């Protein structure tokens, strides 16, 4: 008598839970790819745009015979940026010497005697010296102040101590006894999400809480309206490691399930 072979059962349809789980993993993978590729693509685009912009400004100022593009069948991106960097560095080197300093001072005298231009140049020079000076401290410290009402706190960038005239005027009108707490500092309160606009005012240093975070982190905090918080690098690494371990665990579970399916089918056939 021939052995009876049971018919192969139809495969069980995927449960809704399995389908939802697969869609969830696919969504997670896609969002992870967006998080990785998005900032990278935008950074490359902005960098390329800046390079092209500087090339368009600088290259027309250089005689064609001195440009490699004149002899090559293709243009070299970033050449204008390199030329601008070398030119600015050489200008700084010459200005640091006696002869170069004399030439710069002569040019400043000419600008100082030119109406309208003199005021604009002096103002811009003071701003650049303040921002890029090696020993400058303006906008390098982040703090918190109570604004717009008491009990609410806003992020500010500390500018510079108030000048003598401002210090004296405020000291005479702040109602404090002579010699107590007359130390005012300028602060810039940026607006969200555009930190290039905001309010500037003077506050007593005692009313400012200084924060141990960088200006870049504070700017991200303002631009994101508090969504992007200053992160601890070690904590970020731990979070990335936890995500990787979770993904590996899910993959191992999927592989184990795939290995068990053929065994279940073989057992059904033998029955």
C-alpha atoms as one frame of an Amber mdcrd trajectory, in Angstrom:
protein
   0.000   0.000   0.000   1.462   3.278  -1.131   2.063   5.824   1.614  -0.359
   8.663   1.734   1.208  12.089   1.265  -0.625  14.945   2.834  -1.189  17.933
   0.567   1.126  20.878   1.079  -0.749  23.491   3.079  -1.099  26.926   1.632
   1.281  29.469   3.136  -0.262  31.534   5.863  -1.066  35.059   4.768   0.981
  37.765   6.379  -0.771  39.169   9.381  -1.614  42.842   9.557   0.917  43.162
  12.381   3.677  41.814  10.115   2.672  44.176   7.290   2.613  47.146   9.650
   6.006  46.148  11.035   7.464  45.939   7.522   6.033  49.332   6.605   7.386
  50.773   9.841  10.885  49.458   9.138  10.746  50.776   5.577   9.667  54.194
   6.864  12.458  54.154   9.464  15.080  53.274   6.858  13.822  55.996   4.514
  13.833  58.680   7.214  17.304  57.579   8.313  18.502  57.974   4.735  16.938
  61.438   4.541  18.629  62.458   7.800  22.005  61.324   6.449  21.688  62.502
   2.837  19.780  65.754   3.406  22.394  67.742   5.351  25.177  66.323   3.173
  23.453  67.316  -0.078  22.567  70.804   1.175  26.118  71.349   2.473  27.616
  70.316  -0.868  25.162  72.535  -2.756  25.842  75.626  -0.621  29.611  75.037
  -0.752  29.512  74.659  -4.527  27.359  77.795  -4.837  29.806  79.856  -2.745
  32.775  78.584  -4.771  31.019  79.427  -8.042  30.069  82.877  -6.714  33.654
  83.727  -5.685  34.996  82.354  -8.971  32.607  84.635 -10.836  33.890  87.649
  -8.885  37.617  86.936  -8.913  38.372  85.304 -12.267  37.333  88.322 -14.402
  39.866  90.428 -12.452  42.771  88.143 -13.394  44.292  88.411 -16.901  43.388
  85.393 -19.011  47.032  84.495 -19.655  47.508  83.797 -15.930  44.517  81.485
 -15.643  44.957  77.737 -16.247  41.447  77.709 -17.718  42.844  79.637 -20.688
  45.074  76.704 -21.633  42.905  73.779 -20.542  39.757  72.476 -22.273  37.894
  72.646 -18.951  37.575  75.105 -16.083  38.974  74.454 -12.618  36.335  75.033
  -9.931  37.579  76.813  -6.835  40.455  78.580  -8.575  38.963  81.993  -7.813
  38.619  81.017  -4.148  42.304  80.037  -4.008  43.343  83.295  -5.686  41.210
  85.329  -3.268  42.680  83.499  -0.267  46.248  84.070  -1.458  45.539  87.746
  -2.224  43.964  88.416   1.190  46.807  86.593   2.957  49.416  88.615   1.053
  47.542  91.817   1.915  47.672  90.887   5.590  51.390  90.095   5.315  52.144
  93.437   3.677  50.000  95.326   6.192  51.950  93.753   9.061  55.179  95.267
   7.696  56.241  98.888   7.926  55.991  99.631   4.206  52.598  97.985   3.820
  51.284  99.678   6.952  52.347 103.065   5.575  50.494 102.402   2.324  47.349
 101.338   4.201  47.485 104.398   6.455  47.860 106.637   3.403  44.780 105.033
   1.857  42.840 105.481   5.095  43.735 109.187   5.145  42.322 109.552   1.643
  39.133 107.723   2.627  38.783 109.821   5.798  38.656 112.975   3.673  35.985
 111.603   1.352  32.421 112.541   2.368  29.972 109.694   3.076  32.599 107.020
   2.354  34.668 107.975   5.407  31.888 107.228   7.895  30.965 103.985   6.172
  34.579 102.782   6.080  35.284 103.625   9.724  32.143 101.863  10.899  32.838
  98.735   8.866  36.452  98.635  10.009  35.467  98.822  13.671  32.967  96.001
  13.180  35.517  93.770  11.434  38.200  94.495  14.024  35.770  93.623  16.798
  34.542  90.400  15.213  37.837  89.042  13.883  40.326  90.350  16.412  42.357
  87.562  17.988  41.793  88.940  21.492  38.227  90.109  20.972  35.432  88.707
  23.118  32.341  90.135  21.416  29.604  87.611  20.597  31.721  84.744  21.917
  29.735  84.299  25.127  26.133  83.111  25.383  23.830  84.046  28.225  20.262
  84.096  29.486  18.287  87.187  30.488  14.739  87.686  31.704  12.853  88.980
  28.660  10.194  90.086  27.741   8.748  89.752  31.263  10.119  88.612  34.578
  10.202  84.839  34.854  10.714  84.174  31.116  14.240  83.672  29.821  15.741
  84.457  26.419  19.066  83.566  24.827  21.436  86.495  24.243  24.950  87.024
  22.931  27.196  89.197  25.057  28.693  92.051  23.062  31.098  94.348  24.929
  31.119  96.314  28.181  29.386  99.669  27.966  31.580 102.677  27.249  32.539
 105.217  29.876  29.761 107.658  28.985  27.079 104.956  28.965  28.348 103.441
  32.213  28.293 106.849  33.932  24.824 107.745  32.653  23.335 104.422  33.706
  25.084 104.527  37.078  23.501 107.897  37.835  20.007 106.674  37.059  19.836
 103.048  38.164  18.946 103.921  41.758  21.804 101.947  43.288  24.145 103.311
  45.947  27.376 104.787  44.646  29.959 102.120  43.872  27.546  99.152  43.857
  27.029  97.047  40.754  27.614  99.700  38.081  28.866  97.157  35.526  26.776
  97.198  32.361  27.370  95.083  29.284  25.786  95.181  25.846  23.757  92.144
  24.825  22.164  91.157  21.541  18.902  89.230  21.741  18.332  87.397  18.417
  14.872  86.742  17.031  13.767  83.254  16.053  14.093  81.818  13.494  16.282
  84.552  11.951  19.120  85.346  14.384  20.449  88.174  12.209  17.674  90.426
  13.525  16.916  91.186  17.136  17.283  93.700  19.957  20.367  95.332  21.432
  20.366  96.782  24.923  22.495  97.222  28.040  22.005  95.164  31.174  23.786
  94.895  34.514  26.156  91.961  34.362  24.587  90.623  37.558  21.298  90.050
  35.683  22.914  87.882  33.001  23.378  84.135  33.442  26.315  83.019  31.293
  26.006  79.610  29.615  28.762  77.142  28.882  27.704  76.531  25.272  29.198
  77.686  21.998  27.804  80.478  19.856  27.111  77.928  17.094  24.981  75.798
  19.412  23.106  78.883  20.601  22.455  79.965  17.001  21.077  76.493  16.177
  18.885  76.711  19.261  17.444  80.046  18.113  17.037  79.126  14.432  15.218
  75.883  15.287  13.026  77.602  17.905  14.365  75.271  20.577  14.018  72.026
  18.610  17.779  71.476  18.237  19.290  71.399  21.702  23.020  71.592  22.474
  24.161  67.989  22.625  26.871  66.194  24.526  29.127  64.490  21.918  29.422
  61.384  24.095  25.671  61.206  24.507  25.253  61.494  20.752  27.689  58.618
  20.195  25.822  56.501  22.751  22.520  57.205  20.979  24.007  56.221  17.613
  25.403  53.021  19.125  22.005  52.174  20.641  20.316  52.692  17.266  22.879
  50.442  15.580  22.407  47.703  18.187  18.627  47.884  17.744  18.940  47.576
  13.954  21.308  44.610  14.309  18.903  42.908  16.728  15.991  43.333  14.296
  18.101  41.936  11.459  19.114  38.906  13.533  15.475  38.220  14.407  14.493
  38.453  10.733  17.307  36.064   9.748  16.290  33.593  12.461  12.681  33.692
  11.277  13.801  33.112   7.679  15.813  30.049   8.765  12.832  28.564  10.600
  10.403  28.825   7.660  12.000  26.020   5.526  12.064  23.746   8.579   8.346
  24.299   9.156   7.578  23.535   5.507   9.668  20.312   5.607   7.823  19.202
   8.733   4.467  19.782   7.020   5.513  17.699   3.987   6.730  14.780   6.105
   3.410  14.660   7.928
